[in-house]
Amino acid sequence: MTTLALLRLGGSDLEVSELSLGSWRTYERIPRDAGVAVMRKAREVGINFLDDARYNDESGQAPLKTGYSEVVFGELFRAAGWPRDQVILANKLWWEFWPEQTAAQELDASLQRMRMDYIDLAYAAEPPDGMTVEQVVDGVSGLIAAGKLRAWGVLNWEAAQIAEAARIASARGVAGPCAAQLPYSLVMRSAVEDVEIAATLGTAHAGVVASYTLAGGALTGKYADPAAEGRITAYLDKRDYSKALNAGDQLRDLAERIGTTPAALAIAFALSNPLVASVLFGATRPGQIEENVAGVDLNRSLDARLLEELGEIGRS
């Protein structure tokens, strides 16, 4: 059985598993027993890094217009029997209601919905108009000092913003961003591989949590089946998936040749980048977790030739 390594997340004291389980547009859309089964399987395989956030209701049926995702997550987490101190739990600061709502008020509301006392990591979204990076640093520093947060990171920030946050935090003697959640896949590489962002992350001592590594499921190869259903066929994203679907076909061919799965190859690619501390994915059934764990073993056995061949997929 694969043993997931625990890696220090940037300059923080958080140790996170190589794979992390997300919740975006997932748990509200599947039966509760399926959600519990997914969480239990994640714990079984050694995942200790869970990601949740406040999302707006899209069904029109949830009892809350925003944040029902957090309510469901908390209920499933407790039903799964996962001890809180065995998990690194991440959430997000969206700033959606700023300046009427401060960072503390936004996080407090999330904690109340999740029925949690604290979270381990908060990703700050890009500052809205009128908010400075300095204000972001002040806000998250206050949350850390209050014991509601252990560390913080950024969500889809540009290199200059990350560098500014790290400089301000260093000058003030407070924690800088230890992580950057960034989209990273065979068909979306620049957010992590750009020379400036890579150098900035190194200087800031921030690890990458790679998101959208399976490109909404396109890189799993499952959409080669005309009857396949998922995020893409449900039109949950207004994106052009043609490039990713083509790459998924190429991954499927390579996977069949070497005896693995397209998903494992896609995850192995992301993990092969030394900047990546963890690959974030969502799952609607336990089997998907097992399939993705195979990417960890594959990454450990990749030779230079296979890595080069894999890296050519989706490049053009």
N, C-alpha and C positions, 0 to 999 in steps of 0.2 A: 504494500500500500504506500502511495506517495506521502511523504512527509513534507508539508509546506514549511518553508523557512520563514522565520520572523526577522524582519529587517528594521533597523532603526529608521524612522521617518525623518529625513533631513536632520536638522540640528536639535530636534525635540528628544524627549525620553520615551516617546511612543514606539513600541515595537509592533509592527503590523505584518500580517501574512501576505505572501506574494500575490494572492488573489483576494479580492474584496467583493462583497455581495451588496449590490445596490437595490433600490426599490422603485425607481422611476417608472410610473405608469404600470405597475406590476400588481402589488398586493390588493389594491382596490378592485382589480379586474378579475381575480381568480377566487375560487372558493377558499374559505378560511382554512380548511383542513389541508389544502394544497400549499398554502402559505406556510403553515406550521411545518409541513413535511420538508419544504425547501430550506427553512431555517435549521431544522434538525440535521439535515444532510450536510449543510455548510459547516456546522459545528463538528460533525463526525469526521469530515475530511481535513479539519484543521484550520478552517478560515476563522479568524478572530476580528476581522475588520468589516464592520457593517456601515452602510451609508443610507441615511434617510433624509428627507427634506419635506418642507411644506409645499404642496402643489395645489393648484386650483382644481376644483371639481369639474370634470368634463362630462359627467353623465347627467347632471341635473337632478340626481336622486340622492346624493349624499346629504347627511344632516348638517354639514358645514360647507360653506362656499369655498373655503380655503383651509387647508390643514387637516382634512379628514385622512389624508395619507399618513400623517403622523399618529393619529388615533389608531388606525389599523395596524401600523407598524408596532406600536407599543403593545397592543393586545396580542399580536402574533408572537412577539419577543417573549412575553411572559408565558404564553401558552406553550412555547417551545421549551421552557424550563432552563433557559440559558442564564447562568449567573452573571449579573451585571459586571462584576469585577474581572470577568474573563473576556471581556469584549472591548475593542476600541470602536467607539460609536461616533460617527461623523454626521454632521448636519450642515445647513447652509444659512448664511445671513444674506437675504436677497435685497434688503434695503427698499423693498417695494413701497413701504408706507413712511419712509423717511421724508422730511424731518419730523413729522408728527409722532413717529415711533422711533425711539432710540434703539441702539444695538441691544441694550439690556432688556428693553421691553419686547423686542422681537424674539430674542432667545427665551425669555421667560414664558412667552405664549407657546413656543414650541415645546418647552419642557413640560408645561402643564398638559398639553395635548398628548404627549408621549408618556406622561406620568413618570418622568425621570427627574433626578436631582441635578444632574450635570451631564454634559457631553464631553467627549475627549478632544474632538477636533471640529472646528467650525471653518468652513470655506466661505470667505467673503467674496461675494459677487463684485463685479466692477463697480466702483463708486458712481452713483448717479450724478447728474448735473447738480453742481452746487456743493457736493461733498468732496473734500480733499483726501488724499492718501493719509495725511497726518490725522485726520479725524477717524479714519478707519483704524489706524494703529492705536489711537487713544481708546476707541470703543472696545476693541478686542482685549486690550491690556486691562481695562477695567473689569471685563468679564473673567479674565484669568485671575486677577487679584481677588475677585469675589468668590472664587472656587466653583464657578459655574462652567468653566472651560479650562482644559489643560493646555491646549495649543491651538494654533490657527494656521490656515492656509488660504490660498486664493483660487478663485474659479475663473479660468479663461482670461487672466490678466495678460497684458502685454509686457515685454521685457522691461521697458522703462519704468512702468508702475511697480513691478516687483522690486527692481533695484532701489527705487525711491523708498518703498516700504522698509526694505532691509536697512537702508541708511538711517532712516528716522528711528527705527527700533534700536539700532546699535547706539546711536547718539544718546538715546534716553535710557539705555540700560534695560530694555524690556525685550520680550520675545518677538523675533521677527517671524515671517511666514516660513513654516517648516515644510510646506507641501504646496504643490500646484496641481489641481485637477485640470487636465488638458486632454482634448480629443487626440487619440494617437492610434493609428491603424495602418495597414498596408496601403490604404487609399487616402489617408489623411495624416501626413507626416510633419508638415512644416511647423505646427504648434509646438513640437518637441525638438525636432532636428535642426531648426533654424539656428545658425551659429550664435546669434545674439542671445536668444532665449536660453540656449544650452549654457553659454558662459555665465549668464545672469543667475541661473539656477544654481550653478556651482558656487559662485561667489556668495549667494544668499544662503547656502546650505539648505536648499529646498529640494525634496524629492518629488518625483512625478507620480501622481496617481492617474494612470492612463484610463480614459473613458472612451466609450464608443468604439472599442477595439474590434468588435464584431460587426461594426457598421450597421446597426439595427437588425442584425441577423443575416445580412446579405452575404457575409463572408463565411457563414456556416455551410453554404452550398445547398441548403434545404429548399431554396426557391427554384431549384431546377425541376422540382416536382410541381406541375401546374396546380395541384390540389393543395399545396402548402398554404398554411395560414399563419399570420404573425404580424408583427409591427408594420411591415411594409405593405402587406395586402390590406391591412386595416386602415391604411393611409393616416397613421398617427402623426407622421412627419411630412411636411411639405418640402421634400428633398428629391433631388434627382439621384436615383440609386443605380443608374445604368452602369457606371464605372465599377461600383462595388459588386454588382451582380456578375459582371464579367470576370472580376477578380475572384469571386466565389467559385465560378466554374473552373478557373485555372487552379485554385486551391484544391478543389475536389479531385482534379486529375492527379495533382502531386500527392495528395493524401492517399489515393488508391494505390499509387505506385510504391509508396514507402510503408503502407500499412498503418495509417493513422486517420484522423478526421480533419476536415478543413478548419473547424473551430480550434482544435489543438494547435494547428500550424499558425493561425492568426494570433493566438495568445502567446505562443512561443516567440513569434517575431517581436511583439511588444516587450516581453520580458528580457529579450536579448539586449535591449538598450540599457546600458548601465545607469542611466538617469532614472529609470523606472523602478520605483519601490514596490508598486502593487498595480495589478490590472483589475479594474472595476467592471463588473458585469451584472446583469440581472438574470433571473431564472424563474420560470413558471412551474418547473417540475424538477425533482431531485436528479433525474438522469442528466439534465443539462449541466449540473454542477460536476458530476463525475466526468462528463466529456471535457469540460474546461480544465479540470485538474490534470488531465492528460497533457495539456500544454506545458505544465511545469516540468514534468519528466522529459518531454520532448526538448524543451529549452536547454536542459542540462546535458543532453546528448547531441545537440546540433554540432556538426562539424562545419568547417569553413565553407566547403563546397555547397552543402545543403543550405546553409544560411545565405550564401550568395544567390542561389537559385530562388529561394523563398523571397529574398529581398527585391527581386526583379518583378515579382507579381504586383500589379497595381501601381507600379512606378510611373508609367506613362498614361 
